[in-house]
């Protein structure tokens, strides 16, 4: 069982959250010509890293907000959590 | 038109569980709250309106996590960023809310009939909640609220009092009977009065 610190509500159980996938994927820019490979990368292709990874989670049974979680995929250690619109250096 | 409460088919009055030999005054009590006005108020992301001068029944909407603003008749629960749940026994507040909160800035939804509400009171009330909810109730204080799950069902829990502990648990009406059974099953160990 993980405990995730929601940036809005505080420390909560993983039970209240729903996993939302890779948070590093960027949508191709609007009004720009996009090649098939770029769409494939945006829609389908994902890396499966071992170690630190930035993920999207939704606090579904809490404040219902999407958040970003920096988690180690091997140890499950959570380093940081951010609001969905927060830019991460 | 008459309305049926969410728990009318399951909420049976009486004493249950391990109540024998215990003083009625100290026994855990479980009641169903009915006839409350429940309004969800959401401020749109595009809205930049200040909430400082916006009051409902003399209470401000405050964007502080877990905070409940309250007076004798009304409680405003923080439900998420720019999202509140107003619970009141004054039904005429709905008109006031609709007038004050214009539809370009806020979504106001009357959800009075979509919730099942259980109130539990007694010194073991936190123990009952701990049995099904992963939240750390050791840190919850009077006039704080939270959204979480109870045996997998999404609930909103409002702490009304701390002497003795008193909680109001809101669940979706369709889950009301399951939620009621979960709460009463957890209470059998201590004995309880259903009022």
Interface residues (C-beta under 8 A of the other chain):
Chain A: X1 X8 X9 X10 X11 X12 X13 X15 X16 X60 X61 X62 X63 X64 X65
Chain B: X65 X66 X79 X80 X81 X83 X134 X135 X136 X146 X147 X148 X149 X152 X154
